[in-house]
Amino acid sequence: MVVALVIVAIILYILNSAQGHIKFYAQDRTFKNLLIVTLILTLIQVIAGTQVRQFTDEQVKMLGYENMHMVLQQPEFSFYFHRTFSIVVAMANLWLYFRNKKLKLGYYKLNWVLWLLALEIASGIAMYYFDFPFGSQSLHLIVASLLFGVQFYLILENIRKPKATLA
């Protein structure tokens, strides 16, 4: 999963670099640092989620698909970490969102981040409480990738400097 996120980051970097007309945003050091922190928190969350997925796959092999309700009856620490750490990720992104609003920095893609986080949390809750309904794992994985992509692109927008024009 992390390799896939690196590929996403490289593609977004190339797209951002090749973009002709770009919007420049107001700068705030705390906001910039928080952008980086939220991306790192998301990466930690993805890695923890990968461990939970490995545990889940092992349980399904042992118990069978007909016993999905038993898969997380005795979860490992990684599950509890992943579930609880989602609160940290959500709070950090909310802080980022409200700082953007307060300082009127203009990063509208943070709305996407919040919607993706809400969908990510909802799909996680659905997997746990409704015994992994069809498509919930795929949705959870895809939304995590999209979330990472939007967060990474926000960093690229934040660090992009105007190019000098030749006279």
Secondary structure, DSSP 8 states (H G I E B T S, - for coil): -HHHHHHHHHHHHHHHHH-SS-------HHHHHHHHHHHHHHHHHHHHHHHHHHHHHHHHHHH-GGGGGGTTSS--HHHHHHHHHHHHHHHHHHHHHHHHHHHT---THHHHHHHHHHHHHHHHHHHHHTTS-TTHHHHHHHHHHHHHHHHHHHHHHHH--------
